[in-house]
Amino acid sequence: MIRAVLFDFGGVILSSPFEAFARYEAEHGLPDGFIRRVNATNPDTNAWAQLERREITVEEFCARFEAEAADAGHRLDAREVLALLGGELRPEMVEAVRRCSEHLLTGLLTNNFVTVDGHVDRESEMGAVLALFDVVIESSKVGVRKPDPRFYELACRELGIEPGEAVFLDDLGVNLKPAREMGMTTIKVVDPRRALAQLEAVVGFALR
């Protein structure tokens, strides 16, 4: 029996940054998918992972990320890449969260980082939907990030549920795999409309 719905933020409630990455790559003569490949190299210990666990500063991230890109064969501006993460809120997803919150427990599970001015990345955008969630788990605050199983265990503990009582939506298969192995129902968000149709089938009520 499903008691909770867990949502990723970027790429689910917000539009995917991968489209912005692709534009940046095309504009700067980088191979298609280059930024994602850099992020996927040593994914537990690379600059991006350390930033999202708040183990390094933004300044340290920029130096390390640019070095990682250079090691992979190309130059980029790390600050410009971070600026690509803004995204736009997806109203249909926000409405789905609202409807889920009327019937079930809800959780927001996001990998994020703290900027140089001390604010959590996307903080203002999160504020617009925060009130809809019973629990918000942020990597920059808990020191653990997806896909570490401890991140999902923390969410379940905060909500007072077992993994098998949750459905989790994320746009990355690597983040869904450990959740699924723990017993969660998982939905990969590629097309938001299709994902919402799948979620409706799981929860048993209309979300649109």
Salt bridges, closest charged atoms under 4 A:
ASP8 OD1 - LYS146 NZ 2.67
GLU52 OE1 - ARG145 NH2 2.78
GLU55 OE2 - ARG53 NE 2.76
GLU59 OE2 - ARG79 NH2 2.45
GLU80 OE1 - HIS28 NE2 3.69
GLU95 OE2 - ARG98 NH2 2.49
GLU95 OE2 - ARG99 NE 2.78
GLU102 OE2 - ARG98 NH1 2.65
ASP121 OD2 - ARG122 NE 3.28
GLU123 OE1 - HIS119 ND1 3.03
GLU138 OE2 - LYS141 NZ 3.18
ASP148 OD2 - ARG150 NH2 2.74
GLU165 OE1 - ARG3 NH1 3.26
ASP170 OD2 - LYS146 NZ 2.97
ASP191 OD1 - ARG193 NE 3.87
GLU200 OE1 - ARG208 NH2 2.80
